[in-house]
Amino acid sequence: MTTKCFDVVGIGNAIVDVLVQADDRFLGDHGLTKGTMALIDEQQAERLYASVGPGLETSGGSAANTLAGIAQLGGRAGFIGRVRDDQLGAIFSHDIRSVGAHFDTPAARSGPSTARCLILVTPDAQRTMCTYLGASVGLDPTDLDLTLVSQARLLYLEGYLWDSEEAKRAFLAAAEAIRATGGEVALSLSDAFCVERHRDSFLELVDGHVDLLFANEMEITALYRANSFEEAADQVRGRCKVAALTRSEQGSLILSGDTTIQVEPVVLGNLVDTTGAGDLYAAGFLYGYTRGEPLERCGQLGSLCAGAVVTQLGPRPQGSLKDLVASHLG
Amino acid sequence: MTTKCFDVVGIGNAIVDVLVQADDRFLGDHGLTKGTMALIDEQQAERLYASVGPGLETSGGSAANTLAGIAQLGGRAGFIGRVRDDQLGAIFSHDIRSVGAHFDTPAARSGPSTARCLILVTPDAQRTMCTYLGASVGLDPTDLDLTLVSQARLLYLEGYLWDSEEAKRAFLAAAEAIRATGGEVALSLSDAFCVERHRDSFLELVDGHVDLLFANEMEITALYRANSFEEAADQVRGRCKVAALTRSEQGSLILSGDTTIQVEPVVLGNLVDTTGAGDLYAAGFLYGYTRGEPLERCGQLGSLCAGAVVTQLGPRPQGSLKDLVASHLG
């Protein structure tokens, strides 16, 4: 087995978020479904941007947020994703490196600009996302640093990758590489609409390639076309080694073999913006998991990190996650 | 007298802020003086950026923040400043227009990139700024829309403009244009180091061209090389129509002829980041002033807007300033 220099290496869309405040009426007027992610093209992105208020720009991307979180916790994290060699690409690259994560996917020197996600935060702190995938969609197997992947104990992937044929192929190559070195594979289902688009692929993945699955209530229910969360949980049990199912204020449920662990949510302050909650849950969980912590503590670490990110605007916690863990979980 | 379609038109550096958290030691290691603004070149900007943690990007620029604030309050505001036709320039342009301010200075199509200000926020909520002026320094009299200026009741300028010869000339042309149409001129001294660099010019301006002067304690003391705030206040009295001197938690002092008005500060929550406090004080003040409000209420409006912006990260209030005024000042 290869020596593992990384706890987790993730592959995902490299995105800069534009956070703006909006009301329910705005979502309705633009045909957007609250809490979900819609893909838009560059023209739609420009048009939508022109219709919103001032924004706050910050690095995002689901898997990238998770890997940044793992690095902030002190884990050894690497990220693979594609930006363009533009100003937003420089921001993305700086931010993920500055928390100590390894990131050296070469920036595209031509083609679409760095991906942007317009995140509409409503007064109820919910986020609704419109993503222009730009350069990130061009990630292909040649961008994949398989040496990096094979040095990881665990490979983490976001379901959003399935929206690009090239990225999907890159993922499958990466999964093969990590398996060959004895590593594990984790997948996040990302978004209920994303699950609708790629249900068959995801079902096959969960059964055949994935050791750890992360999903929220809407996503797991969509995956199995289930009538209830409980039904979906019954369906997924046993299909992969661990399924961590998040349920917002109801905490999370961890299923592993016959074991079921209920993890309470952590409330650290007023709910400001749920952007990044699922990503940071995965960060805490995987940080614990790759350190060999029991699943219950992995879930508690996840709850704590998610609890931190929802008290602020933006998908990456501004304070120290290490200090937070030290003061809450010892 | 020309019909006035704008309450305030401002000229300033068009800047995108990069907010990062830092500690006192970082300031010391990099030879930075807390609470001030240092000018850096592109190379220094890159080097400094590489050494800091993740950032939050948001539109800034002192006069631009003030004009955005006036627009948010419901005032008719215009801004003149120069960005490059790059991604940060697009962010700046979008943000100021999206709050209703008029902004149509053509973006530079070559030359340096849009100005960036690295703002280091220390745990005491103080901000220390390092500015790469980039495209903004190229603002010159040909960029000046004198029709726009002459349509304003008041012309607002930031002292930072004095760091560029071209921008200085642009300002003098604008001051002449507004005078010719019966408008007034307001100046913010911007920063104590900026005052040190341009003391003679500022002294001459205050005596000869400026109707309203905005300065904080450090700046007004630096301007007159005074030994105390009181001494500086004595010096400035009578030299311009109104001097509004801000003193952080001691509120502000408004001097006009023989009149002295003490305005209390407004505390709306925990102090998070003082970035934009002076800019938003000027916004509230000028919004009231151009509506013919008594000076005391102008000061209260200033205190309220400053009080709002310091409870959040970044130099432009995220909530509604109109609602804030309605609930606090009726």
Interface residues (C-beta under 8 A of the other chain):
Chain A: Q21 Y49 A50 V52 G53 P54 G55 L56 E57 T58 S59 A68 D86 Q87 L88 I91 H94 D95 I96 S98 V99 S113 L313 G314 R316 Q318
Chain B: Q21 Y49 A50 V52 G53 P54 G55 L56 E57 T58 S59 A68 D86 Q87 L88 I91 H94 D95 I96 S98 V99 S113 L313 G314 R316 Q318
